[in-house]
Amino acid sequence: MTLKEQIYIRKSCRKYLDGEIDMNQIHDFMKTVKPLNSQINYSYEILTLDEVKNHARFSAPYYLALFTDNRENYVDMGFIFQQLCLYLQSIGIGTCWVGLASPKKKNSDFVISIAFGKSDDMTREKSKFKRKTLSKISDFEDKRLVPAQLAPSSINSQPWYFKHTSDGFDVYRAKHNIIKRRFIKKWNLIDIGIALSHLYVTNEDSFEYEIKTDFEDIRGYIYVASIKI
Ligand SMILES: Cc1cc2nc3c(=O)[nH]c(=O)nc-3n(C[C@H](O)[C@H](O)[C@H](O)COP(=O)(O)O)c2cc1C
């Protein structure tokens, strides 16, 4: 199955099987991954469960710990590593982004972890996705946004909003109240990157990304970037 097909059947995997994984599959895929900004500095490490401080309600045999030196790269981190998650799912490896797991070895560039491992419980029917309607995530309903609608997000917050422009969309993220903001922190930028990666994977040839200086302010939202698909 292609990466594109995974979008419509994927779910966050929280049940893993034992089993070795050829980590070269990850390293090889990462050589082909598309970033939004080719200049960004980032890295990842593969850790085993005993190398991770895990506060999530489930555990996995392996974790990817993601690192970058600049908060401005968080959208890109979601964009890059969701492509890897779709790839892993296509080869029988389940994944779950985990805000509540971090490497035991401290590193100030640490951003977030992704749990992964072999699994037989990482798909579902499209009707089982719990998501906002298309008309809630855009100024008008547009079926081209279904891949973004189905994207995973921290606590399923789905913070994205797409405003049509003459040739694409301006993309916004929801402003949260102070309590939620503290909890969701940086994850919300990662969520936007994940949704954009689903739009990239489904529109590989036409996808374009830019950060504009002129955009409309929308109450309750913060402008992130603009895309063509
Ligand atoms: C940035 C981010 C952080 C997340 N953190 C956690 C977590 O700490 N624990 C957990 O069980 N799920 C976590 N998730 C998974 C979400 O809960 C899940 O994506 C969402 O509920 C939608 O469900 P689905 O991915 O199965 O479609 C996280 C997802 C994202 C994108």
Ligand as a Chemical Component Dictionary entry (heavy atoms), coordinates in Angstrom:
data_LIG
# 
_chem_comp.id                   LIG 
_chem_comp.type                 NON-POLYMER 
_chem_comp.pdbx_formal_charge   0 
_chem_comp.three_letter_code    LIG 
# 
loop_
_chem_comp_atom.comp_id 
_chem_comp_atom.atom_id 
_chem_comp_atom.alt_atom_id 
_chem_comp_atom.type_symbol 
_chem_comp_atom.charge 
_chem_comp_atom.model_Cartn_x 
_chem_comp_atom.model_Cartn_y 
_chem_comp_atom.model_Cartn_z 
_chem_comp_atom.pdbx_ordinal 
LIG C1  C1  C 0 1.833  15.965 18.853 1  
LIG C2  C2  C 0 1.064  14.768 19.365 2  
LIG C3  C3  C 0 1.220  14.325 20.674 3  
LIG C4  C4  C 0 0.517  13.188 21.125 4  
LIG N1  N1  N 0 0.727  12.717 22.398 5  
LIG C5  C5  C 0 0.101  11.592 22.820 6  
LIG C6  C6  C 0 0.361  11.034 24.110 7  
LIG O1  O1  O 0 1.176  11.579 24.898 8  
LIG N2  N2  N 0 -0.289 9.878  24.476 9  
LIG C7  C7  C 0 -1.160 9.258  23.628 10 
LIG O2  O2  O 0 -1.719 8.218  23.985 11 
LIG N3  N3  N 0 -1.448 9.767  22.380 12 
LIG C8  C8  C 0 -0.819 10.896 21.964 13 
LIG N4  N4  N 0 -1.064 11.399 20.699 14 
LIG C9  C9  C 0 -2.015 10.704 19.799 15 
LIG C10 C10 C 0 -3.351 11.451 19.729 16 
LIG O3  O3  O 0 -4.051 11.276 20.932 17 
LIG C11 C11 C 0 -4.145 10.935 18.523 18 
LIG O4  O4  O 0 -3.460 11.278 17.348 19 
LIG C12 C12 C 0 -5.555 11.538 18.450 20 
LIG O5  O5  O 0 -6.312 11.195 19.570 21 
LIG C13 C13 C 0 -6.295 11.080 17.181 22 
LIG O6  O6  O 0 -6.382 9.677  17.124 23 
LIG P1  P1  P 0 -5.744 8.853  15.918 24 
LIG O7  O7  O 0 -4.289 9.247  15.804 25 
LIG O8  O8  O 0 -5.907 7.405  16.304 26 
LIG O9  O9  O 0 -6.471 9.201  14.657 27 
LIG C14 C14 C 0 -0.378 12.511 20.243 28 
LIG C15 C15 C 0 -0.535 12.991 18.929 29 
LIG C16 C16 C 0 0.179  14.085 18.489 30 
LIG C17 C17 C 0 0.027  14.517 17.059 31 
# 
loop_
_chem_comp_bond.comp_id 
_chem_comp_bond.atom_id_1 
_chem_comp_bond.atom_id_2 
_chem_comp_bond.value_order 
_chem_comp_bond.pdbx_ordinal 
LIG C1  C2  SING 1  
LIG C2  C3  SING 2  
LIG C2  C16 DOUB 3  
LIG C3  C4  DOUB 4  
LIG C4  N1  SING 5  
LIG C4  C14 SING 6  
LIG N1  C5  DOUB 7  
LIG C5  C6  SING 8  
LIG C5  C8  SING 9  
LIG C6  O1  DOUB 10 
LIG C6  N2  SING 11 
LIG N2  C7  SING 12 
LIG C7  O2  DOUB 13 
LIG C7  N3  SING 14 
LIG N3  C8  DOUB 15 
LIG C8  N4  SING 16 
LIG N4  C9  SING 17 
LIG N4  C14 SING 18 
LIG C9  C10 SING 19 
LIG C10 O3  SING 20 
LIG C10 C11 SING 21 
LIG C11 O4  SING 22 
LIG C11 C12 SING 23 
LIG C12 O5  SING 24 
LIG C12 C13 SING 25 
LIG C13 O6  SING 26 
LIG O6  P1  SING 27 
LIG P1  O7  DOUB 28 
LIG P1  O8  SING 29 
LIG P1  O9  SING 30 
LIG C14 C15 DOUB 31 
LIG C15 C16 SING 32 
LIG C16 C17 SING 33 
# 
